[in-house]
Amino acid sequence: MSWEIEGFTASLTASAPRTVRAYRTDIEAFAHWAGRAGVAEPGGVDRILLRRYLAYLGTRGYARTSIARKASALRRYFAWCRRRGLIPADPAERLGAPGGTGRLPRVLSGAELEHLLASRVPEADRPGTTRRAEALAHRDDAVVELLYGSGLRVSECCGLDLGALDVRRGEVRVLGKGGKERLVPLNTPTLDALAAYLERRGVLLDADSPPAALFLNTRGARLSPRDVHRILGRRALVPTHPHALRHSFATHLLDNGADLRVVQELLGHANLQTTQIYTHVSRERLLSAYRRAHPRA
């Protein structure tokens, strides 16, 4: 019997393509490592071997978050093997793994946000300004406003279709992890930026463009996460990952009194524990301000 990795990945119908690729890579890496240890199929794996593998990853310098993801892949894989009858018992059931690194997510400063959110739309009468350049600048404004104003993941932002927007109600329907939908409100600056972009979106369309895609890149294709990285690279004061805008969105809501459950719903977290890291961020910001300001701190 083989590891049947193809069958496992085919079963992940509710997972995003990026998650499927990551899980496939994780299980292939484990199968290769187990093969070197003399185990050629899932039936030969026990809990001790799995713990040895996670310990091995730690000695190889993998981040604790990466090890935690690999442990999650192993739990999913062996649960699938058990359901398929490939193994008599699940060795990965309740398999523990280290959590995050303890490093708090980076929250953008006021100056960083102000610089990032400032419009870069060129003046229409400036020499060399084209309708296409103007449309791309308005697109960039809308993307950045949406990432910070609504806390979307970059993959969610890129995956939006025109039909997901409800401008009248001021909300957007987002398809999140696991195929779960949620409604996220849009603030006034985001709605204004989207309206300005939508007026000019047609300039970016060509014969091969996906007609439903909300955001288009310079080639007329659907905007990709790599394109968003480039947008932030052009606009940010310091190197900034798209997820930093999501971190800032959540932290600023909690700083200003938002309920943790509400933030969980807005972010699309299935587990409240995932959202609770932002309470730690807010607490750390509070303590940092105290240490800077109090004369005896």
Secondary structure, DSSP 8 states (H G I E B T S, - for coil): ----HHHHHHT-TTS-HHHHHHHHHHHHHHHHHHHHTT--SGGG--HHHHHHHHHHHHHTT--HHHHHHHHHHHHHHHHHHHHHTSSSS-TTTT-------S-------HHHHHHHHS-----TTSTT--HHHHHHHHHHHHHHHHHHHH---HHHHHT-BGGGEETTTTEEEEE-GGG-EEEEE--HHHHHHHHHHHHHGGGG--TTS-TTBSSB-TTSSB--HHHHHHHHHHH-SS---HHHHHHHHHHHHHHTT--HHHHHHHHT-SSHHHHTHHHHHHHHHHHHHHHHH-TT-
